């Protein structure tokens, strides 16, 4: 269990680095625009955890599946509409769940800081808190990711590992 958690944490840190190179992410990104974002997010995450004990695993998986397809951009949350381009439609995303936790986090953050915090930052925050609340280490995060406006079922099917492997 410990080595699996360490590998997941290493993956998240790698995603942090890769997305940070392009976006100039920083730890104090929300220091003035939404200084309580982490407290608001953890409060909502714990509320979601109270309703579903599998939420930590779901949040770690959600972060992996989002970051593995074209970077940490929250594209996994997008609904493709009539084009059916949702990343969620890929068979490799089968079972992605507890998205209502991210929805709750976003709603609470929007009440405090409208239009400031990205969903992609909230996904990474949820994954970090999932690791920490499950007994893993606390990881310092950087923020400032931008949410994607497009999603791709094909990209998810190509870039994520097969469920059969």
C-alpha positions, -999 to +999 in steps of 0.1 A: +000+000+000+028+024+010+047+019-023+015+024-044+008+056-026+043+068-031+041+060-068+008+079-071+024+108-053+054+108-076+030+108-106+011+138-092+044+156-085+055+148-121+023+162-135+028+193-113+062+198-128+051+192-164+021+216-162+042+241-143+068+245-170+042+260-194+019+278-170+043+294-146+025+279-116+033+292-081+024+283-045+010+317-037-011+321-069-043+327-050-028+346-020-047+378-028-075+367-051-088+338-030-066+333+001-089+307+017-092+284-013-075+255+004-096+257+035-128+260+015-118+231-006-108+207+022-141+215+041-161+205+010-139+175+004-144+162+040-182+167+035-180+145+004-159+120+022-185+117+049-210+105+022-186+081+004-156+064+019-142+057-016-139+094-023-101+096-017-094+068-042-118+084-067-101+118-064-066+103-069-079+084-100-097+115-113-064+136-111-045+109-129-071+105-156-073+143-161-035+150-160-026+120-182-047+134-211-032+166-224-022+179-190-040+189-158-067+210-174-100+197-160-110+185-195-123+153-179-151+174-164-164+188-197-195+176-213-191+174-251-227+181-259-239+170-293-204+162-305-200+134-279-164+144-272-165+139-235-133+123-221-157+105-197-171+085-227-138+067-233-139+031-221-106+039-203-124+063-180-150+038-171-159+042-134-147+077-129-169+089-101-176+112-073-175+142-096-201+157-073-173+163-048-155+185-073-188+202-081-193+209-044-158+223-040-163+245-071-196+259-059-182+267-024-151+284-039-173+303-064-194+317-035-162+331-019-142+340-050-163+341-081-145+334-114-110+330-098-101+294-090-099+268-118-114+234-117-081+219-126-065+234-095-094+220-075-089+185-089-052+186-079-062+199-045-087+171-040-061+145-049-035+160-026-060+160+003-071+125-006-035+113-001-030+133+031-063+122+047-055+086+038-023+087+058+001+098+031+023+128+031+012+164+027+025+177-006+030+214-013+012+224-044+015+251-070-015+268-085-025+287-116-037+260-140-062+270-167-092+250-175-095+235-210-125+245-232-123+212-251-123+175-244-115+145-265-128+110-262-102+099-288-073+115-268-084+098-236-087+065-254-052+069-268-033+084-239-047+064-209-037+028-201-061+001-211-083-014-184-073-048-197-035-044-189 
